[in-house]
Every structure is written in C-alpha cells, then in structure tokens.
Amino acid sequence: MADLDQIMGKAARTNIKTIGQFADYYRKFYQVSKWLTDSGQIGSLKRDCFFQNGLGPSLWSNIQHRLNIVERDVRPGDPYTMTQMKAAAEFVLHGTNTSMNGTKYSQQTPGLYARNDMPYFGQSKTAPLIPPVKIEETKKRFADMDHKLETVLATLQKLTTNGGSLNNRAPQTG
C-alpha cells in the first residue's frame, strides 16, 4: 500500500503534462494496484480513487471535463473507473510528446511549445496554442472549395455569354 501511495504522490507533485509522463504513471500505478486488488488488499473503487488523486488538479480538471462529455450516464458524485480516466487522459494529452520533460507541445508540429498551464478547455490565461492540423482533412476542404469556385465561375461565364440569361432560349415577347 505504501508503494501505491508513493507512486500516486509523486505523480500528483509532478503535474503530468505529456502523454509520456501519463504513460509512466499509469504503468507504475497499474503494476502495483493490480497486485493489491488481486490479493484483496484494496477494492477497485479505492484503486480508482487513488488513481484519480495521482493525476493532479490541473490534469484532473481537463479529464473531468472530457468525462462529463463522453460518460453522460455516470451520475454526479459517482466515481469514474480507471479505464475511463485513462481513455480521457489519452484524449486530453493527445498531441503532446512522449518525452518526460514536457516542453514540446507536438512532435508533428515543430515550433509549438507547451506552457505549464495546459491550454485545453479554456483554462489558459493567455491565447490558446494552435493544435496540429490534419493535412488530409485540409486538402479535402480546399478541393471542395476549388470545385465550388469552378462551378460559380462557370455559371458567371454562362451569364455573361448569354446576355444575362442562364438558359439558351431567346427571350419571349408577349
């Protein structure tokens, strides 16, 4: 039990900021807590509460916000499972690097650096960092806009060549 307290306390003091730091905490916590639950020394509810306490207030706030969105069936005051918290932490920390120092914001986007106050869910005191952009999605959007622009230009060209009429018929006189 003392080992679990030590792992939890160290993680809470570390203020986890990257997926690498979280993975290290989860791995160590899981190994010790699995043995303790299998041997009947702690229950899964107590284990889940200990796991939550090790996340630290800043990360827990972001995880809780995510869980409120995706786990809508959990009643207020009911604890989340370690599995639910792990999935939410991975979502919240997605894009952070796997190193333990927590300085770089994204491996895919050089030049963006994380601050000590995690910029998720409007918690930063300054303007939020720009998240990495999905290139494939951006290319598709530009292709769609290009197609729409070509359609508009073709329509305008028809208007000018047909004297302002979209159809090729001669104007009818009454």
N, C-alpha and C positions, 0 to 999 in steps of 0.2 A: 504494500500500500504506500509505503514511503517513496518507492521508486516512481509511482504514478504521480504522487504529489510533486515530486521534484521535476518531472517532465512537464507537468501542467504549469507549475510556477515559472519555470524557465521560459516556456513559450509565451506566457502572458507578459512577462517582463521584456521579451524580445520585440514585441509588437510586430507580428508577422505581416510582411508587405509583399512577398513574392510567392509564386506557386512552389518554388524550390523550398522556401522556408516552411510553407504549409505541409509539403510532402514529407519533409524531415520530421516535423512534429507528429503528423498522422502516423507515420511508420513506427516511430518510437512509442507513441501512446498505444497504438493498436497491439503491438507485441506484448506489452506489459498488461494491458487491460484484458486481452484475450485469455491470458493465463489466469488472471484473477477471476474473471467471470466463469471460465471453465471449471475452476476449482471451487466455485461457490463462495468466494470471499466477498465479491460485490455483485450486485444485480445490474441488469442492463440499464435501468433508469438512472442509477447512481453513476454508472460509467458515462452515460450520455451527458449528465450534468457536469461531471469532471471535464469531459472533452470540451464542452462549451466554455467553461471557465478558463481553459488554456488558450482560447482564441484571442483574448484581449478585447478591450472595449471598442476600439476603432474597427477592427475586422468584424467583430460580432455584430456591430450595428449594421454593417453592409450585408452580412449574411442574413441577419434577421429580416432586413428589408426584402431581400430576394425570396426568402422562405414565405413571407407574408403574401407574395405574389403567386408563387408556384404551389404552395401547400395550403390551399384555401380551406381544406377540410379539417385542419388542426384548429381546435378551439383555443381561444386566448388563455394563456396560463398553462396549457398542456406543453410538455417538453417535446422538442424535436429529437429524432433519432440521430445517432452518429452518422449513419448513411445519408440522411437528408442534409445534415450540416456539411458533410464532405462534398456532396454534389453542389451545394450552394457556394461553398468556398472556392471550388474549382471554377465555377462560373464567374464569381466576383474577381478572382485573381487571374482569369484568362488574359493572356497578353503580357503578363509580367514575365520576367526571365526566370530561368531555373537556378540561377546562382544564388548564393546565400546572402550577398551583401545588400541586395535590394535597391541598387542605384539606377539601373536601366529600366525604363518602362516597358519597352518592347524589343524583342530580338528582330522582328521583321521590319520595324520602322526605326532605323538609326536616327539619333538626334533627339528623341523624346525621352526625357528623364523624369522619373517619379519623384514626387515630393514626399515628405514624411506623413502628411495628411492625405490619405488615399482619396483620389479625386472621383470616386464613384458616388452616385446617387446624391449629387449636390452638396457634398459635405465640405468641399474645399472652400477656403476663404477667398481665393482668387479665381480667375477664369480657369475652367477645367481643361485638362490636356486633351488633345485631339486623339481619339482612338485610331488604331490602324484601319485602313480602308481595304475592303475586299476588292481586288483588282477585277476579278471575273464579273462581279455584280456591276461595277462601274462601267466596264466595257459594254455590257449588255444595255445598260441605260443610255449610253452615248449612241449605240447603234439604233435603239428605238427612237431617240430624239432625231437622229440623222434621217431615218426613214420618214418620220412625220414631217420634217422640214422639207424633204424632197416632194412629198405629197402636196404640201401647201404651195410650194414654188410652182409645181406643175399646174395646179389649179389657177394660180395667178397668171401664168403664161397663157392658159386657155382663155381666161377673161380678156386679156389684152389683145389676143389674136382674133377673137370672135366679137369684138366691139362691145365687150361688157356682158355678153350673154354666155352662160355656161353650156347651152345646147347649140347644136349646129344648124337649127332651123332658122329660117328668115322670120323676122318679127311679123306677127299677124296684124292686119289692119281691119278695122271694123266697119 
